[in-house]
Amino acid sequence: MSNFLRLHSHKIWLDMLSARNRMSHTYNATEALMVYDRLQEYRQEMEILLAVLKTQD
């Protein structure tokens, strides 16, 4: 799995974690829309992770 975390992708994973934490403790529509706008980017990273995990024994 060490190959999974590409050098440029670590930032998006930290962004996803931060977004999740903000949405868990905040009910701000503007914040929610900002996270919503990034969902496609987050999804792409999750799909890459899923593909890597499926190749693991």
N, C-alpha and C positions, 0 to 999 in steps of 0.2 A: 504494500500500500504506500510505501514511501515515494513511489513514482507519481502518485496521484497529485500531491500538493505541488503544483507548478509554482515557480517563483512568483509569477504575477497573480496567481489566484488566491494567495493567502489573504490579500486585502478584502476581496469580496466575501470570504468566509467570515472574516471579522466584522464586516459590514452587516452580513446576515444575522450574526449573533447580536450585534448592537440593535438592529431593527427589531428583532424578536423581543429583546429585553424592553425596548421603548414601548412596543405595542402591548406588552403584558402589564405595564404600569401606567399607561397614559391613554386617555380617550380623546385625543386631539385629531380632528378630521384632517387638518393640513398635514400632520405627520403621517397619518394613515395613507393619504394619497401619495405622499412621497415614497413610502414603502411599496405601495401598489405599483407605482411606476417602475420599480426595479424588479418586480416579480419574475419577469421573463429572463432577466440576467441571472437571478438566483436559481431559477428552474434549470437553466443550462448547466450550471455548476453541479446541481444535484443529480442531473442525468449522467454527467461524467462520473461522479462518485458511484452511482448505481452500476454503471458499466464496469468500473474497476472492481467493485465488490463482487460482481458476478463472476469475475475471472479468478477470484481467490479460492484457494482450496480450503 
